[in-house]
Amino acid sequence: MKLIYTSLRDFMAALVGERRSFDRPVLVSLDEHDQLKAVGFITREDLALLGLRDHVAVYMPQSINFAVNS
């Protein structure tokens, strides 16, 4: 029960808390034809440190993952 509570508390703080960090939702394509997408949140804009200049870091919550078929 403690694990569930702390996970939900941290997730909600990231969404609506004072130090909100999940404020930029994005749709992430999961297949090569762009038909299956999942909701994620941009967590870092600059991945140049890893040599990925044109990429961003996206957090995809698995417990509340929503996918849309367009």
C-alpha positions, 0 to 999 in steps of 0.5 A: 500500500505504501508503494502505491501511495508514494507513487501516486503522491509523486505523480500527482505532485509532478502534474499539479504540485508546486514543482510541477514538471509534467506540464507539456503533454505530447503524443508519441508514435508507437509504430512506423505508420503513426497509427498507434500513439501514446500520451507522454510528458516532455521531461528534458528538451536538451539531450546533447549531453548524450549526443542526441541533439534533435531528441527530447526525453519523454516520460510515459506513465505506464499505469495510466497510459492512453493510446489513440488509433488515428 
